[in-house]
Amino acid sequence: MFDKPQKSYTDLLGKTNRIVEGTTIEGNIVSQADFRLDGHLKGNFSSAGRLVIGPSGSVTGDVICKTADIEGKFDGKIDVAEMLNIRSKAIIKGEAIVGKLSVEPGADFSASCVMRNT
């Protein structure tokens, strides 16, 4: 009578998970929903949604996601199905595979880049 139906992962795509500044995670993260990282991740990340790495955030590992905005640090391989936005304060090292790429002036983009054919 009072049971709530379980939300499907498609209902979660409008929601955002958040790891706050001062938090360090060592391990892998798998999420169907959008994700904002202001802390540090040492491991791999996979999402069907969007990843935002805030100005104080960092990722060391591999990332697979639909879209990404990077303001902090990234070191590894990133595979973005659609759009990768690299903000002016970002520091990117490693390898990027993207659908589309936007790099603001001032960003440190020291990575190899492959763009998918659309």
Secondary structure, 3 states (H helix, E strand, C coil): CCCCCCCCHHHHCCCEEEECCCCEEECCEEECCEEEECCEEECCEEECCEEEECCCCEEECCEEECEEEECCEEEEEEEEEEEEEECCCCEEEEEEEEEEEEECCCCEEEEEEEECCC
